Amino acid sequence: MTDSSPPEGFLDTHLETEAERALRHAAIDSADEPAVAFAFYYDAVRHIAEHEHKRAQLLHLLSGVLSVTTRAGRWIMPRDHALWIPAGVRHAVDTVGRVDMQSVYVRSGAIAGLPDQLQVTGMTPLMRGLISEAVQIGTDTASARAKFILGAMLHEIPLLQKRPLGLPFPANRRLAQLCREFVATPSAHLEIDHWADAAGLSRRSFTRVFRRETGLSLSTWRQQACLMAAIPRLSAGESVTTVALDLGYDSVPAFTHMFRRMLGQPPKSYFRGQQQLN
């Protein structure tokens, strides 16, 4: 089973209560610094209702699995990934078991080139270290060292590599409903003609509209949906075979091939790497 404890060497997090969460948000809103960082954890399955921040947020997950849902889609974060949430984007958060995290809140316009869309990214050793140092600095940013660390951290954000762990939903209501139904019961087998008929469109029109509204082909969207369904289960220790067959893949190698193509490694290597983070 995948170890759920934070990677060795990271700053310890603390269990955040609702009152502390409210105080943290008040401190974020009143801060003058271009970026402020906090570390905390939730120790059980938890749903945080839809909300928004005045600042952009870079959420770095140290352990566990977390999903974020907006009106535009759903994003999932495995351990040691980050999620960039632009300022003003309303979102709800769901945790899977205990999750340890660090959050960096970035003032709008702090630097040029910050992402303008919600996205999951990978992490780098440099960024891990900078965020941990920023958490220790808190709001005491007067020193030259603090300014250097915060500046370096801000300039690293645009360089983080985007990961295919987002699942955009179309604006078209019929298409969006089909997507939600699929997410509830994902499967490797999805017939484009069936979806086109259900949406009242020709195959050609469906293909054009779906790509225009999601930025993805239906095939790629399906693969990302299956990947997002698989990651929490694999992270919790379920076998690759069980997950692959439950998702309707004809064989474990077919599932492994999809996983490797999407994330660059087969499942066992990917989650072994997550365990060995330091």
N, C-alpha and C positions, 0 to 999 in steps of 0.2 A: 504494500500500500504506500502511496506517495506520502512522504513526510509533510505534515501541515505546519511545522514550526517555521519561524522566520529564518532566512538565510543567515548563517553564522557571520558575525562581524557587523550586522546592521544595528542601528540604534534600537533599543527596546521600545515597543509600543505600549500603550496603556488602554484599558477598556474605557471607551467613551460613553458616558451617560447622555440622555437627552438634554439635560441642563448644560453639560459641558459642550455639547454640540452647538447649542444656541449661543453660548459664550464665544466659541471659536468663530462662528459666523459673524458675530458682532465685531470681534477683533479684526477679522479679515476686511469687513466693510469700512472700518475706521482707519486702517493702516495707511501710512504714507509711502511705505517701501514699494519698489517695483514688483517685488515677489516676497511672499511669506510662506513658510512651510511648517507642517504639523505631522506628527506620527500618532496613530491610534489603531485600535482593533475592535471588531465586533466578535463576540464569542459564540454566536449561534446563528441559525438561519434567520435572516432579518430582511424586512421590506422597508425602505425609506421612501416615503411618498414623493410624488412629483414636486420638484422645487427648482430654483435657479440661483445662480450666483452673479454678482455684479462684476466679478473678475473671471477670467478664464481659469480653468483648473487642469492641472496635470496630476492624475491619480496613478500612483505607482503601487502595484500590488506585490507585497512581500510573501504572502502565503494565501492559499485558498483559491477560490474562483468567485468572480463577481460579474454580474451582468447589469447593463444600463439600458433603459428603454426610453425612447423619445417618440414623438409623433411621427418621426421620419424613419424609425427602424429600431433595431436592437443590436447591441454590441456586447461582446463577452471578453473577459480578461482572465487568462490563466496567470499563474504565478510569474513574477518578474517581467511583466509587461506593464505598459502604461496606457492610460486613456486620456486624450486631450479633449476637453469639453469647452468650447468657446463661451465667452460671457453671454448671459441672457438665454442660453439654451435650457428649456425646461426638461428635466429628466428625473426618472425614478431609478432607484438602485435596489438590487436584490443580491444578497450574499448566500453562498453555499457553504454552510458550516462556519468555522472560525476563519476570519480573514484579517490579516495584518496589512496595514497600508500606510503610505506617506502621501500627503497631498500638498502640492505647490499651487498657490493662487497668484496669478499673474495679472498685473494691471494692464488694461487695454492700452495698446501702443507702447508698451515697455521697450520693445525693440521692433525693428522691421522684420518681416518674413515669418511671423508666427502663423501657424495654420489657421484657416478660417472655417474649417469643418471638423466635426467630431470624428475622431479616428483612434484606433488602437495602434500602438507602436511597440517595437522591441526596445530593449534597454542596452546600455553599454556600461562597462566597468567605470568609466569616467563619470557618467551621469548618475550611477548609483552612489558613488562617493560624494558627488556635489550635492545631491538631494539630502543625504544623511548629514552633511555638514550644515546645510541650510536649515534643517530641522533643529540642530543644536544652536544655531545662531538666533533663531526665532525673530523677534522684532528688534534685537540689539544690533543694528546694522551700521553703526557709526564708524567702526574701524575700517582701515584700508583693506584688511584681509576679508572682512565680511563683504565689502563692496565687490572685491575681486571674485569671490566665490559666487555671489548672486549673479554677477555679470556673466561669468563663464557658464553657469547653469542656464541662464536665459538663452545664450547663443547656441547651446547644445540642443535645445528643444526642436528647432526646425530641421536638425540633422538626424533625428531619430527615425529609424526605418519603419514605414507603415506596414502593418500586418493585415491579412485578409480575414479579420475577425469581426467585421461589421456586416450587418444584414439590412440594407436599406429597403424600406417598403414603398411601393408606388403610391402616388397621390390618387390615382384612379381607384374608386371605392371597390369595384368588383375585383380588380387585381389585388388590392390590399387584403381583401377578405380571403382570397385564395392563398395568399402568402401566410396569413395568420393561421389558417387551417393546416397548412403544410408544416409550419413551425411546431404546432401542437402534436403532430404525428409525422415527423420527418421520415423520408424513405429515399433510398438510392434510385428508386424507379419513379420517374415522373414523366408523363406523356405530354408533350407540348400541345398536341392536338386536343387533348382533353381540357387543358387549361384554356385554350383558345375558344373552344366551344362554350365552356362555362362562362367566359367573359363576353360572349357574343361577338367575337372577332374572328376574322380569317387568320390562318396561321401566319401569313406575312404581316398583317396589321398587328397581331399580338406581339410578334417578335420585335417589331419596330417600336411599339409603345412601351413594352416592358424594358427594353434597353434604354430608351429615352428617359424613363422615369426612375430607373434604379442605377443606371450606368453600367449594368451587368447583363450578360446573356442569361437566359433562364438556366442553362446548364451550370454556369459558374455560380449563380445564385443558389441553386440546389446544393452544390458541393459545399458552399460556405455554410448553408443551413445545417447540413449533416455534420460538418466539422464542429459547429458551435454546439450541437446536441451531444457530440461525442466527448468533447474536452472535459466538461464537468464530471462525467462518468469515469473517464480514464484517470482523471486527477484524483478521484475518490478511491481508486484501486481496482475498478472492474477490469476484467481481462479484455484484451483487444478482440479476441474471438467473439465474446458475448456481445460487445458493443457493435462490432461489424455486422454480425448476423441480425441483431435487433433492428439495425438501420436498413436491412434489406440488401446488403451487398452479397453478391454471389459467392464471394470467397474472401478470406482474410487478406490475401495479397492484393485484391482489388481495392479494398479499403485502405491498406497500407500505402498503395500507390497514390491514391487521392490525398492522403494525409501528407506524404512526402512532397507531392507537387505543391500543396498549399503552404506548408510550413517549413519545407527544406530538409526535414528529417522524418524517419519513420517514427511511429508512436513511442516505442520503447526507448529509442535514443533521445527523443524529445523530452520525455518525462524523467529519464535518467539525468539529463542535463539540468533540469529544474531542481532535482534533489541535490546536485553537486555544486550549486551556486554558493559562492562565498564572498 
